[in-house]
C-alpha cells in the first residue's frame, strides 16, 4: 500500500512546487514511471495514444517532484537548470537528487 500511496501523492501534488520530496519517494516514483512507460510502450500501435497521454501528463508532476527533491537536499529550486549544461549537467543533477535530505532549517 505504501507504493500506491506514494504514487497517488505524485499525482495529487502535481502542481506543488513548494514542498519537499524525500529520496525514497522520488526514486520509487521514478521506478514506477519507468515500468509504466515500458509497459505502455509495448501496447499495440492502435493504443499508442495512451502512452503519449501518460508521457505528456507526467511532465509537470515530474518537474514539480524534481524541484521538491532539489529543495529537500537543501538547495534552491534553480539548480534544476544545471541539467542544461552540456555533457555534465545531467550527471550533476543526478548527483544532487541522489544526495541525502538536508535539515528542515536549511530549506531554500
C-alpha positions in Angstrom: 0.0 0.0 0.0 2.9 2.4 0.6 3.8 2.2 -3.1 0.3 3.1 -4.1 0.2 6.0 -1.6 3.5 7.4 -2.9 2.3 7.2 -6.5 -1.1 8.7 -5.7 0.7 11.6 -3.9 2.8 12.1 -7.0 -0.3 12.9 -9.0 -2.1 14.8 -6.2 1.0 17.0 -5.7 1.5 17.5 -9.4 1.4 21.3 -9.1 3.1 21.7 -5.7 6.4 23.3 -6.4 6.9 24.5 -2.8 7.2 21.3 -0.7 9.8 18.7 -0.3 10.2 15.1 -1.6 12.2 12.5 0.3 14.7 10.4 -1.6 12.8 7.2 -1.2 9.6 8.7 -2.6 11.5 10.3 -5.5 13.2 7.0 -6.6 10.1 4.9 -6.0 8.0 7.2 -8.3 10.8 7.2 -10.9 10.9 3.4 -10.9 7.1 3.1 -11.2 7.0 5.7 -14.0 9.7 3.8 -15.9 7.9 0.5 -15.5 4.6 2.0 -16.6 6.3 3.7 -19.5 7.8 0.5 -20.7 4.6 -1.4 -20.3 2.6 1.3 -22.2 5.2 1.4 -24.9 4.7 -2.2 -25.6 0.9 -1.7 -26.3 -0.2 -2.3 -29.8 0.1 0.5 -32.3 -3.6 1.4 -32.0 -3.2 2.1 -28.3 -0.1 4.3 -28.7 -2.1 7.3 -27.8 -2.4 6.0 -24.2 1.4 6.0 -23.9 1.7 9.5 -25.3 -1.0 10.7 -23.0 0.8 9.3 -20.0 4.1 10.8 -21.1 2.7 14.2 -21.6 0.5 14.1 -18.4 3.5 13.3 -16.2 5.8 16.1 -17.4 4.5 18.8 -15.0 4.2 16.5 -12.0 7.6 15.1 -12.7 9.1 18.6 -12.9 7.4 19.6 -9.6 8.7 16.4 -7.9 12.2 17.2 -9.3 12.1 20.7 -7.8 10.8 19.4 -4.5 13.6 16.9 -4.4 16.2 19.6 -5.1 14.7 21.7 -2.3 14.8 18.6 0.0 18.6 18.4 -0.5 18.9 22.0 0.9 19.4 23.7 -2.4 17.3 26.3 -4.2 15.0 25.2 -7.0 17.0 27.0 -9.6 19.6 24.1 -9.5 17.3 22.3 -11.9 18.8 24.4 -14.7 22.1 22.7 -14.2 20.8 20.0 -16.4 21.0 22.4 -19.3 24.8 22.4 -19.1 26.2 20.3 -22.0 27.8 17.0 -21.2 28.0 17.2 -17.4 24.7 18.9 -16.4 22.5 15.8 -16.3 25.1 13.9 -14.3 25.4 16.9 -11.9 21.6 17.0 -11.4 21.7 13.2 -10.8 24.3 13.7 -8.2 22.1 16.3 -6.5 19.0 14.2 -6.4 20.9 11.1 -5.2 22.1 13.1 -2.2 20.7 12.9 1.3 17.9 15.1 2.6 19.0 18.3 4.4 17.8 19.5 7.7 14.5 21.4 7.7 16.2 24.7 8.7 18.3 24.6 5.5 15.4 24.5 3.1 15.9 27.1 0.3 
